[in-house]
Amino acid sequence: MTATDQPTVEAPVADGVLLSDVAAAKVKALLESEGRDDLALRVAVQPGGCSGLRYQLFFDERNLEGDVVRGFGGVNVVTDRMSAPYLMGARIDFVDTIEKQGFTIDNPNATGSCACGDSFH
């Protein structure tokens, strides 16, 4: 096998949402517990929250025109075309500590956020 025949490795790039290995495993486990392999994790930005915009994460079976789809560990992450610019390079992780459990979003595009961590501007 030559170097050109080897599979390419997806490097972290800032052209979409990034899902950590831990978050991908959690999403996959949630989908398996529901018995659904036809759903993707949709990440969207909606007006609202104390800072002007808020994140939405939910499972979705829809394919909308202009969707940006990326795969991570057997999980598809989908972003609609209006939300994609706000989420360039945003990293989704999953934390499970005594203080907090849930998905977190580290977004380099957010210039500020509220104390709850769910909204930004």
C-alpha positions in Angstrom: 0.0 0.0 0.0 1.4 3.4 -1.0 1.0 6.6 0.9 -1.8 7.7 -1.4 -3.8 4.4 -0.7 -3.9 5.0 3.1 -7.1 6.3 4.5 -7.1 10.0 5.4 -7.3 11.1 9.0 -9.7 13.9 9.8 -7.7 16.6 11.4 -9.4 19.2 13.7 -10.3 22.1 11.5 -12.2 25.3 12.2 -14.8 24.7 9.4 -17.6 23.4 11.4 -18.6 22.0 14.8 -16.2 19.6 16.5 -17.4 16.8 18.7 -15.0 15.4 21.3 -14.6 11.7 21.5 -16.3 11.7 24.9 -19.3 13.6 23.6 -19.5 11.3 20.5 -19.5 8.3 22.7 -22.3 9.8 24.9 -24.4 10.7 21.9 -23.9 7.2 20.4 -24.9 5.6 23.8 -28.1 7.8 23.9 -29.0 6.8 20.4 -28.4 3.2 21.1 -30.6 3.3 24.3 -33.4 4.7 22.2 -32.9 2.1 19.5 -32.4 4.7 16.8 -29.6 4.8 14.3 -31.4 7.2 11.9 -30.9 10.3 14.0 -28.2 12.9 14.0 -27.2 15.4 16.6 -28.4 18.8 15.4 -26.7 21.9 16.7 -28.4 25.2 16.1 -28.2 28.8 17.2 -31.5 30.6 18.0 -32.4 34.1 19.1 -32.9 34.4 22.8 -31.1 33.9 26.1 -29.7 36.7 28.2 -26.9 37.4 25.8 -28.9 37.5 22.5 -28.3 34.0 21.1 -28.7 30.5 22.6 -27.6 27.0 21.6 -29.9 24.2 20.8 -28.8 20.5 20.8 -31.3 17.9 19.8 -31.7 14.7 17.9 -33.1 15.1 14.4 -34.0 12.9 11.5 -34.5 15.7 9.0 -32.2 16.6 6.2 -32.6 20.3 5.4 -31.2 22.1 2.3 -27.9 23.6 3.1 -27.2 21.4 6.2 -23.5 20.9 7.1 -23.0 17.3 8.2 -19.8 16.0 9.8 -19.2 12.5 11.3 -17.5 11.8 14.6 -17.1 8.2 15.9 -20.2 6.9 14.2 -22.3 10.0 15.0 -23.4 12.6 12.6 -23.5 16.2 13.7 -25.7 18.5 11.6 -25.7 22.3 11.5 -28.2 24.3 9.5 -26.8 26.9 7.0 -27.9 29.9 9.1 -26.3 28.6 12.3 -23.0 27.3 10.7 -21.2 30.7 10.7 -21.9 31.2 14.4 -20.5 27.7 15.2 -17.3 27.6 13.1 -14.7 25.8 15.3 -17.1 25.4 18.2 -16.2 22.3 20.3 -18.9 20.2 21.9 -17.8 18.1 24.9 -19.5 16.1 27.6 -18.7 16.5 31.2 -19.7 14.2 34.1 -18.5 15.6 37.4 -20.0 16.1 40.9 -20.7 19.7 40.0 -22.0 19.3 36.5 -23.2 16.8 34.0 -24.1 17.5 30.4 -22.9 18.8 27.1 -20.7 21.9 27.0 -19.9 24.2 24.0 -16.7 26.1 23.7 -17.3 28.6 20.9 -14.4 30.8 19.8 -17.0 33.0 18.0 -18.8 34.0 21.2 -17.7 37.5 22.3 -19.5 37.1 25.6 -21.8 34.7 27.4 -24.2 34.7 30.4 -23.6 32.9 33.6 -25.7 29.9 32.6 -23.4 29.2 29.7 -26.4 28.5 27.4 -26.4 31.9 25.6 -23.9 34.1 23.9 -23.4 37.1 21.7 
